[in-house]
């Protein structure tokens, strides 16, 4: 089993390694092929040619020249990023030629580029970099080029496999044809009259259309210069057509003048015949008048037909140009119109042609002439083809932007063209020219025009360009001093607010709006600022609105009705918007105190005042509803917590009372809140009557020994026996009820109820024992009775001391017929004695189970061997009642007659709790001042609430 498992493992590892090797090899081969493809692509462009040092080649776009041998590439100059076209001739195209013809052809190409470089004219292709030659190529750079006219008419030789999209379905408009022919004619006129040369090869291959749509002469490879002196008529030498040579090494036979076959002479008219054939080809989908198939004999035959021009089928040519074409195609050179005469025929008297011609001659005009033309141009634009407007008119307008004073005249034209342009055309051909204009602040008309077309700019400008160029222009507009520009800018900002980042909104846009609102002296601008803020609220952060916008509202200096309503609108949007909302705290503390004064402005109309009051009422209702819900939730939480605490069984551990069992016999002290609530019984603050019967039952239950322990020590048994005895005594006693308030003119009267009052019985016994029947107190008997009675009460009260619950006792003092309660704290806890009645004390006793008997024994031991205790400092309560001399109380007289061990035990008997105003009465003692009644705040302070 082990060898087979290892074999499978080895096979699996081999499979994984083979897959890894295959993947790596595929990736490496793919990378190598990509590198080779890229290298071959670069080598196909400009292999080793010096032009590549200064120009970057990007794409093959067209072809031109004799035989369309020149490949045209799109590129740019590396140093200046200026667009350019790179013409490349690959020598390998002539590999099949005879060596001599090959050298002659290359020499002609060199000569043609050299002639092109020297000739400078608007209708001649402009050379940016002269010819550079390498072992494999010839190359030079010119102005940006679209294609040759031959490519536009359908010839695709030496073109890229995938035709550029701009040339697909490319059709020449009538105005393009008209003005193109005018441009070619002007170029020929310049060549004949100024340069004194004959081109000899006018054909679609040698007419190049630049990126603006201008037709320009190219292909000066067969040009013949004037050989006569300057003071004599020009003379051009004639060169015979050699049918034995390569056709592309000689002028295009389909466009060659008939003089080559008939008169064997050469003059300027030899360039006008091919112009007539060119016009015919343009209106016949690129087909020439005769297709000679590179055969000179066929050419001769066709030239004979030219002697009768009326027989030519040229009906496809427009009627206004047809007669002039017949003259151009005439076999007699002297009958042909020259180039300048051709440009002045009525056919070219077109508004579009004139417009384009004016644009080309604009550099010759002054500013006044230019401004008049630019003002009329917007009415002409609808008649112009869109392509002409984008590629021809806009670049001409941009050239005038170097003069700031002319920008207000040309900018409307650019923006009008931008409205008709697609988004791609706008981004590629118009936006690059508008970016520098957006930074201009003087003259102010520029900024005003851009503000008026801001919807157009925002709709077609990419978001990143909006952030980098459009928004900074808006910021500058807000800082402008022109009211119209400010108002336009404020009306535009809400439409582009979603493009503004939060940091820019907080630190750039909003501070400028606030500054403008506070600093402007125009009411309309201030109102527009507030309206703008209200519209962009949804794009702001909630805390930005609360911390920045709301304080800004309060700082607005004026209180005119439009300003007030704009402010109210902002608050209304903030109140109703789901994203924002205003909290009840903000509404109650900031918004409502600000809106109420606005509602009583005298400038308001009744409708406006009603609108403000409606908003204020809505805010008040929201505050009321939200806070009511919150209070209900808080109260329900409190009720749930109380119910949960009552339902939870738990015990309170006490190391001092080990007799407390774990079965929950002492649960009544785990949650003291219900007992503390009963403190207010008798003060008129609790509507629930308390009864003593429940307490008696609780004491009876608490006095029952717990049988949980299996083995009890002797001390435990003694304690349980004492507890049972105390419980039995308590069960025999009748229920204790609170006594009614005593009358003002009596000290204490016996309760009328049949129920025995333990407190009253003890007081009566003490008084009887002290008076000794004759009104004179008996010290020994008083002491004995006091000790016994207090021992009984102390035994019951001390049973509560181990629980940690405060226990107080009060002894009535006879002062002028009124009952006073003196406060003393037993067990080390400070609490108001007068707030606990006999009923509450008994309720507390009811909660004692296992430690009552033990505390009773401890109390007896304390009486036998008293331990001195430190008296509590209760001076803080002296200010609650008026100071006056008091007669010694019963317990004080009893204490003075007890032994020294009893002197520090201030035990006072508890009396039934009565309302404070009934317990403090007016005595009959002469000179005694009435006691001060306690208010509800005094009671709260007294109780520590």
N, C-alpha and C positions, 0 to 999 in steps of 0.2 A: 504493500500500500504506500509506503513512504517513497520508494523510487518513482512510482507513477505520479504521486502528488508533486514531487520535485520536477518531474518532466513537464507536467502541465504548467507549473510555475515558470519554468525556463522558456517554454513555448510562448506563454503570455508576455513575458519580458521581451522576447525577440520581436513579437508583433508590435508592442508599444514602441520599441526603438526604431523599427522600420517605418512606422507611421510618423515618428518624429523626424527621421531623416528625410522622408518624402515631403513633409511640410516645410522644413527648412530649405530644401532644394527648390521647392516651388516658389517660396517667397524670394529666395535669392535670384532665381531666374526671372521672376516678374520684375523685381527691382532693377535687374540688369537690362531687361528689355525696355523698361520705362526710361532708364538713363540713356540707352542707345537711341530710343525714339526721340527723346528730348534733344540729344546731341545732334541727331540727324535733322531734326526740325530746325535747330539753330544753324547747322551747316547749310541747310537749304536756304536759309535767309541770307546770311552774309558770312560765308566761311573765310575768315582771315582778312576781311576787307577793313581798311583803316576807318571807314565810316562808323563801324561799330564802337569805336572808342568814344565817340561823342553822341551817338544816337542809339536809343533803345528801340528795337524792333518788336512789335506786338502781334500783328496779324497781317496776312496776305489778303488784299481787298480787291485788286483790279490788275489790268494790264494795259499797255499802250505802246505807241511807236510802230515802226515798220514791222509788219508781221506779228504785232502784239508781243514782240520779244521782251520788252521791258516789263518785269514784274513790279507791281506797286504794293508796298507794304505800309501799313499804318504804324506810326511810331512817335517818338518825342525826343527832344534834346535833353540829355541827362543833366546838364548844368542849369538850364532855365525851365525845364519841364514844358517847353513850348512844343505844341503839336507840330508834326511834320509828316511828310510822305517820303519814303525812301524808295528810289527807283533802282532796281537790280537787274543787270543783264548777266546771264550765266553763259559762259563761253562754250559749255558743252553742247548747247543747242546747235552750234556750227561744226560739230565734230564730223559730220558727213560731207561737209563742203570741201571743195578743193582748197588746199592750203593758201594759195594766192588770193582766191576769192574770200577766204576766211579772214585773212589779214586786211583786205580792202574793206570788208564789211565792218570789222572792229574799228578801223581807222575812221570810217564814216560816222560811226556812233560816237567816237571821241569828238570828232569835229562838230557834230550836232549839239552835244552837251556844251561844248565850248562856246558855240554861237549863242545858245540859250542863256548861258551865264552872262554874256556880255550885253545882251539886249534887255533893257529895262522898260517895261511898258505895262499899264494895267491889263491889257489884253494878251500879254505874253506870260507864260508860266514863270513864277518867281523861283529862283534857285537860292536855297539857304546854305548849302554846302557844295563846293565844287566836286567834280568827278574824282573818285578814288578808284585805283585799279589794283587788283590782286592777281594771283596766278589763275584764278578761276572765275573772277567776276569783275564787272564794272559797276560802280554804285555812286549815287549822288543823292542829295536831299533837297526837297522843294517844300513849298507851302502845302498845307493839308489838302488832300485831293479826295474827291468822291469816286470817280472812275473816268475812263475815257468815254467819248461819245459812242464809240463802237461797242463798248460793253453795255451802255444804256440801250442801244438799238438792237442788242441781242447777240453780239459776238462774244464767245466765252473762251477763246483760245488763251492758254497760259493763265487761266483764272483758277482760283481755288476750287476744289471739288464741291464744297458746299458754298453755293452762291451767298454772299452777304444778304442779310434780310432787307437792307435798305434798297438793294437793287432788284429784289423780287417784285414783280408787277409794277415796276417803276415806269411811269408814263409822263411824258413831257407835256406841260400845259402850254396853251397858245402864247401866253405872255413870256414863258421861258424860251420858246422857239423864236419868237420875234426878237426878244432882247439878245438872245444868244447869237442870232444871225447878225444883228447890229454890232455886237462885240467882235465877232470874227471879221466883219467888214472893216471895223475900225482898226483892228490889228493888222490887216493886210494893207490898209491905207498907210499906217505908220511904217510898215515894212517897205512898201514901195516908194513912198515919198521921202521918208526921213533916213532910212537905212540904205535905200537904193539897192534892195535885194529882191530876189524872186524865190519864193518858198519851194515851188515845183512839186510839192507832195501834199497838197491840201486834201485831206480825207478824214473820215471819222476816227481813225486810229491816232491821228495827230492833233486832235482837238480834245483837250482835257477839261473836265468840269470839276472845279474845286469844291470845297466843302460848303461854300456859300451859294453855289449854283452858277458861278460865273464861268463862261466859256473862254478858254485861253488857248493860244497857239502853242504847239509843241512839235517836235520832230523836224528840227532844222538840219537833218542829215544830208539832204540833197539841195540845200540852198545854194543859189548862185549870186555872187556879189557883182556890183557894177564894176566894169573894167575900164571905163572911159574916164578921162580927166574931169575934174569938178566943173570946169567951165563949158563942158560939152554935154550933149544929151546922154543919158545913161545907155549903156550897152551891156547886154548879158550874153555870155557865150553859150552856144547851143551844144548840148551833148546828146548824141544819138542813143536811142534805146537799143540795147544789145539783147536780142532774144536768146543768145546762147548762155547768158549769165543767169544766176539765180534770180527769180522774179522779185524776191524780197530785198535783193541788193540794189534794186532800181525803184523808181517811183511807181506807185500803184497804177496799174494799167487801166483799171476801171475808171479812174479819176484823172487820167492824163489828158492834157489838152490836145485837140486834133492837129495842132501845128507840128507835132512830132511825126505825124504821118503825111501831112499835106505840104506845109511850107518850110519845114525844118528851120524855123526861127523861134526866138524866145524873147518875150517881153512881159510886162506886168499883167497883160491880159491873160497870160497862161495860167495865172492863179485864180482868175475869175470864172473860167469855165469849170474847174473842179468845184468852185463854190456853188454854181448852178446845179451840178450833179449832187452835191451834198444836200441842197435844199430838196431835191427830188427824193433822195434816199430817206430823209427825215420824215416826209409825208407818205412813204411807201415801206414802212417797217424795216428800214435799213437796206433795202435793195437798190443798187445803183441803176442808172438809166440803161446801161448796157453791161452785161456780164461777159467779159472777154476771155475768161478762163485762162488768164496769163498767156494768151496767144496773140502775138503782135499782128498776125495776118487777120485775125478776127477783129482786132482793134481798127485796122485800116478800113475794113469793110463797113464797120459801124460809123466811122468818121464820114464816110460818103453820105450817109443818111442825114447827117447834121446840116448838109447844105440846104435842105428844105425843112426849116424849123416848124412850119405849120403841120407837118406830118407827125410830129412828136406827140405821144400820148401822155400828157401831163395834167389830166383833169383832176387828179388827186390833190394838186397844189391849190391852195386858196386862191380865189378869184383875184383878190387885190395884189397878189404876188405872181400870178401866172404869166403875165406879159413880160415882166422883168426877168423871169426865169427863161423864157424863150430867147430873150436877148442874150442872156448869159451863156446859153447853149448854142449860140450861133457859131458857125464854122469860121466866120470872119472875125478876127480879133478886134478890129477897129469898131465893130458894132456892139461890142459888149460894153455895158456901163462900168465905170470904174467903182472902186470901193466906196468912195465918199458919196457919189451920186446914188448908189444903192441905198445908203442909210437914210436918204431924204425922201424916199417914196412915201406916199400916203399910208401904205400898209403899216408902216412902223410908227405912224402918228397915233399912238395909243396911250391912254392915260397910264396904264401899267408900265409901258416902256419908258415913258417920260419920268415916272416916279423913280424907277430903278436907275435911270440915267442921271437924275438929279442927285440921287444918293451917292453915285460914283464920283460926281463932280463937286461934292459938298465941301471939300477942302479948299476950293477956290472962292467960296462965298464968305461974306462977313456975317457977324452974329445977327444983324437985323434981317438979312435975307434968309438965313437959316431958320430963325424963329417964325417967320411968316410961312415957310414951307412946312415946318413941324406942326403948326397950328392947323393946317389944312389936311395933314396926313391922316388923322383919325377918320375923316370922311371917305378917304380913298381905300383904306384897309379892307372894308367889306368886299370890294371888287377884286382884291388880290387873292390868289390861291394861298391856302394856309401854309404850304411848304415854302413858298416864296417869302411869306411873312416871317416864318421862324428862322429859316436859314439865310435869308438875304437882308431883310429889313432890320431885324433885331441886332445883328452884328454891326450894321451901320449906325444904329442909334447908340450902341454902347461906345463906339469910338468917340462920340461927342461928350460922353460923360467925364472925360478928362477936364472939361471946362465946367466947373460947378454952376456957373450962371445959366448954362444951357440945359441942365438936368431937368428943371421943371417943365421944359418944352418936350423933351424926348421921353420922359418917364411915362406919361399917359399912353404913348404909342406902345411902349414895351408891355405895360400892364394890359392893354387891349389885346395884344397878341397872346399874352399869357392866359387870358380868359378862354381863348379858342383852342389852346394847346392841350394835349393830353398830359396826364401826370408825369409820364415818362419823358415827354418832350420838355415839359417845364423843368424837371429836375436836371436834365442833361444840357439843355440849350439856353435856358433863361435864368434859372436860379443862380448859377455861378456869376452872372453879371449883376444880379440884384443884391448880392451879399455886400459888396463894397458900398452900394448906394444906401443900404440900410443904416450905415454908420454915419451918414452925413446929417448934420443938424442945421447947417446954414447953406442955402436959404431954407426957411421954415416950410416953404411950399413943398419941398421934397418929403418931409415927414408927414405933412397933411395928406398928400396924395397916397402915400403908403398906408396911412391910417384908414383912408376911405376904401382901400382895396384889401383890407386886412382879412376879410372873409376868404378872399381868393388865396392869399398867401397861406393862411392856416389850413385851407382845404387841400392844397397841393404840395406843401412843403413837408418833408419827412419830420417826424417828431424830434430827432436829434438835431436837425437844423433849426427847428423852432426854438429849442432850448438855447442853442449857441448863437443865433442871429436875430430871430424875431422877438423873443422876450426881452433881450437887452434893448432893442429899439423901443419896446413899450415902456421900459423903465426910464429911458431918456425922454420919452414923450411926457411922462408924468412930471418930470422936472422942467419941462418947457414952460415958458411964460405966456404962450398963446392960449387963450381960453378955448378956442375951437378945437385945437389939438388935444387939450386936456380932456374935454368932454368926449371927443371921439375915442380917445384911448380908454377912458373909463367905461364906455359902452362896449368896447371890444374885449376887455379883460375877462369877463365871465365866460365867453365862448372858448377861451384857451386856458382856462384855469385848470382843467384836468391834466394839462401837459406840464404844469408847474410842479416841481418837486416840493416836498414839505419844507425842507430847509430853505429853499428859495422863496417860498410863500411866506414863511415866518420872518426871514431876515432881509428880504429884498423887496418883495411886492407890497405886502401889507404895511410895513413902515412908511413906504412912499405914499401910499393912499392916505394914511393917517396924517402925514405931514402936509400933504396937499389940502386935506379937508380942514385942518386947523389953521393953516396959513393963508388960504385963499380969501379974497375979498368979494368973490362972485358967489351969489347965493345958488345959482344953478350948478356951479362946480361942486359946492359943498353937498348939495342934495344928490348929485350924481355919484359923489364919493360914497355916501351912505348907501345908496341903492346898489352900487357895485359891491360893497361889503356884504350886503344882504344876499346878493346873488351868488357869491362865492363861499357862503357859509358852509354849504354841503361839502366843499372840498377842504375844509379846515378841520383840525383836530378838536375834539370836544374841550379839552383843557385849554387849548389856544383861544377858543371862543370865550371861555369863562375868565381866563386870566388876562387876556389882551383886548378882546373886542368889547366886552361889557364895560371895563374901566374907560375905554376910549369913548363910549357913548356918553358917559358922564362928563367928559372933558370937552365936548362939542360946545363952542362958545355961544352960538345963537339959538333962539327958541322960536323961530318963525314956524308957521304952520307946516310948510313942506318939510322942514327939518325934523319937526316933532313926529310927523307921520312916517318919515323914513326911519327914524329911530324905533318907533313902534313896530314897523314892519320887520326890522331886524329881530326884535324880541319875539315877535309872533312866529317867524321862521324857526328860530332856535327852540321855541316851545313845542312846535308841532312836528319838527323833523325827527324821524326815527333814529338817525345816527346820533344826533346831538341830544335833545332833551335838556331840561333844566331841573335840577334837583330841588326838592322843597326847601332845603336850607338856603340855596342861592335865591330862590324866589322870595322867601320870607325876609331874608336879611339884606339883599342887595337890589333885586329887581323891583319889587313892589314899592319900597321906600323911594325909588327913583321915578317910577311911573306916576305915582299919585300927584306929585307937583306938576308933571307935564299935563295931566288931565284938566287942570284948572287954568291953563294958559288962555288968555283973552283972545288970542289970535285964531283960535280954533273955530271952525264952523260946527253947528249942531251935529252934523253927520260925522265929522271927525271926532268930536268929543264922544259920541256914542260908540264909535269904533274902539277908541281907547278904553272906555269903561267896560266894553264887552271883553276885551283882552284881560283887563284887570280881574274881572269876575271869573273868567276861566282859570286864571292863575290861582285865585283864592280857593276855588273849588278843588283844584288839583292839590294844593297844600292840605286842605281839610281831608280829602279822601285818602291821600297817601299817609298822612299822620294817623288818621283813625285806624287804618289797616295795620300800621306798625304797632300802635298801642294794643290792639286786639291780639296781635301775634305775641307781643310780650306777655300779656296777661295769660294767654293760653299756655305759654311756656312755663310760667310760674305755677299755674294750676297743675300742669303735668308733673312738674318737679315735686310739688307737695304730695300729689297722689302717689308718685313713685316712692317717696321717702316713707309714707305711711305703709305702703305695701311691702317694703323690704324688711324682713326679719333680721335683726342684728342686735348685738350686745355691746355694752360698754365695759371693757375690762377695768378692774379696780384692784390694785395690789393691796390696798388697805383693808378690803372686805373680801376675804377669800370665800366667804359663804355664798357669794352671788353665783348662781349656777349658770350653766351655758344654755339653758333651755329657753332663754328669753324672758325670765321672770322680771327683769329690770328694764324691759323695753320702753317703758314710759318715759325714761330720761334720755333715750338716744336721740329723740327729736323733740327738743324743748319748745319748738315754735308754737304748738297748740297751747301749751301752758303759759307761754309768754303772752299770747294773745288774750288770755283770761285776766291778765294783770289789769286791763282796762275795765273790768267789770265793776260796776258801782260808780263809774265816773260819767255815766251817761253816754259813753262812746261805744257801747255794745248793746245790741238789742236782744241778745240771747240771754234769757234768765238762767241763772245757775242754781242748781239744787244740791243739797247735801247728801241726798240719798245715794247718788252715783258715787260720791266720794266714800261713803260708808261701805258700799259694796266693794269698791276698789281696795279699801283697807282690809276688809274681810278676806278678799282674795289674796292680797299681798301677805297677810298674816299666816296663811296656810303654809306649813313647812313643805319644802321640796324633797320628795323621796328619791331623788336621783342618785344620791351617794349610797353605795353598798355598805361601806364601813364608815362609821362616824367616831371621831375622837370624843373624849369626855367634854372638852370645851364646846364642841359642836352640839352635843346633846344638851348641855346647859343652856347654850344660846337658843336652841330651838324651843326648849321648854319655856324660857322667858318670853320668847316671841309668841308662843301660843297663848300664854297668860295675857299679854298685852292685847292681843287680838281678841281674846274672849271678853276682856273689859270693854274694848271699843264696841263690840257687837251689842253689848247690853245697854250702851248709852243710846238715848233717843237721837234722831237726826237734828243737827244744828242748823238753825235758820238765821239769816241776818235780821237784826232788829231794826225797826223803823227809826227815822231821824228823830232825835230828841227835841222837845220844844225848847224855845229860846229861854224860857224862864225857869227851867228845871235842869237839874244835873243829869240824872239818868232815871228813867222809870222802868219798872219791870215790864217785860214783854207781855202783851195781852194774849199771845198765843199760848196754848197749852204745852207747847214744846219747851223743854227745859233748856235754858241758855246757860252753857257751861261757863262762859266768861262772866256773865252777870252773877252767877252763884259764887264764883271765886272772889269777885270784888266785894260782894256783900259779906262773905265770911271774913275777909281781911278787915273790913271796916268794923264789924262786930267785935272781932278779937282785939282790935286796937282800942276801941272805946271802952271795952271791959264793962259794958253795961251802964256806966255812969258818964260816958263822954270822955273819960280820961283814958288814954292808951296805956295798955299793959305791955311793957317791953318784952318780957319773957314770952308771953302768949303770942304776941304779934309775930315775934321771931319764929316761934315754933310753927304757927299756921302758915306763915309765908314760906318757910322752908319746905313744908310738906306740899303746899300747893305748887310751889315752883319746882319741886322735885318731880311732881307728876307731869307738869307741862314740859319741864326740861327733858324728862325721859322721852316724851313724844317728839319734842323738837329735835333732840340730839340724834334721834333715829334718822333724821334727814341730813345730818352734817356730813356723812360719809359719801354722799352722792355728788358733792361739789355744787349743789344747788344753794343759792343764798337763802338764809333763814333769818327772819327778823321777828322780834316780838315787841309789842307796844303795851304800855301800861297806862291806863287813864289817869289823868291828874285833874283834880278838882280846882278849877281856877275861875272864880266868879260865876259859878253855875255853868260854864262852858266846858266842853270836852276838848282837850289837847292831846295830841299824840307825839310822843318823844321818840326819836329815831336812834336806834342803836343796832349795830351789825354784829351778829354772832357768826362764828365760823370763818372770819377773815374775809367776807365778801361785802362789798359796798353796794347797797341798793336802797331805794326809798321804802321806808317801812310802811308808810301810810298807804302804799299802793297795793298791799296784800291783805286781804281780809281773812277772817277765820275760815271761810269756805275755801279759799285758795290754800291756806295752810293745811287744812285737812286733805285737800286734793293732793298736796305734796306728800302728806303722810301716807296716803293710799298707795303711793308708788313705792314705798319701802317694804321689802319682804324679809330679807334674810339678815338685815343688820339692825333692825329696830331693837331687838332684845339686847344685842351686844352694846349698842349705844346707851340703852337704859342702864346696864350694869356699869358702863364707863361713867355715866353721869353720877351714880351713887358713889362710886369711888372718888370722883372729883369732889363731891360734897364732903366726904370724909377727909380727904387729903387734898385740899385745894392747891392748885398751881397758879401762881400770880400770872395775870395776863396784862398785856399792855393795852391801855385804853386807845380806842380809835380817835383820830382827829377829825371831827365833824364840823369844823369851823366854816367849811364852805357853804353850809346850809343856814348859817346865822342870818344871812340877809333876806331869806325868804319870808320871815315873820317879823313883826315889830318887836323891838327889845322892851321887855318889861320885867318887873320883879314877879317871881312866881313863889307860890307856897310850896313847901316840900311835898313831893308825891309820896304815895303809900310805899312804894318800893324803896325810896330813899330813906324813909323813916325805918323801914324794916332792915335795910342794909346797915344803917348806923348802929343797930342793936345786935347785929350778928357778930360772929367771931371774926377774928382777923382774916381767916381763910376765906370768909364769905364776902369780904369788903369789896373785892374787885369783880365780883360777879354781878353784872348789871343785867338782870333778867326781867323782862317786862312782859306782861301778859298781853296777848293779842286781842284786840277788840274788833267787833264787826266793822268792815269798811263802810264808810258813809261818804257821800259827796262832801267836798271840802267846804262848801258854803254852809252846810248843816253842822259839820263837826266844829267849826269855829263860830261860836256864838257870842253874843254880847252878855257879859255878866252883870250882876247887880252890885258888884263891889264899887263903892264910890271912887271916882278918879281913874278908874281903869279905862284905857283907850280901846275902842273896838279893833278887832283884828282885820288885817288887810286880806280881802278875798283874792284867791289865786286865779289868774287868767289861764286860758288854754295854752299860751306860749310858756307861762311859768311852769305849768304841769309838764309840758314836753321837755323843758330844760331840766326839771326836777327828776324826770324819769330817764333822762339821758337819751332821748329820742332825737 
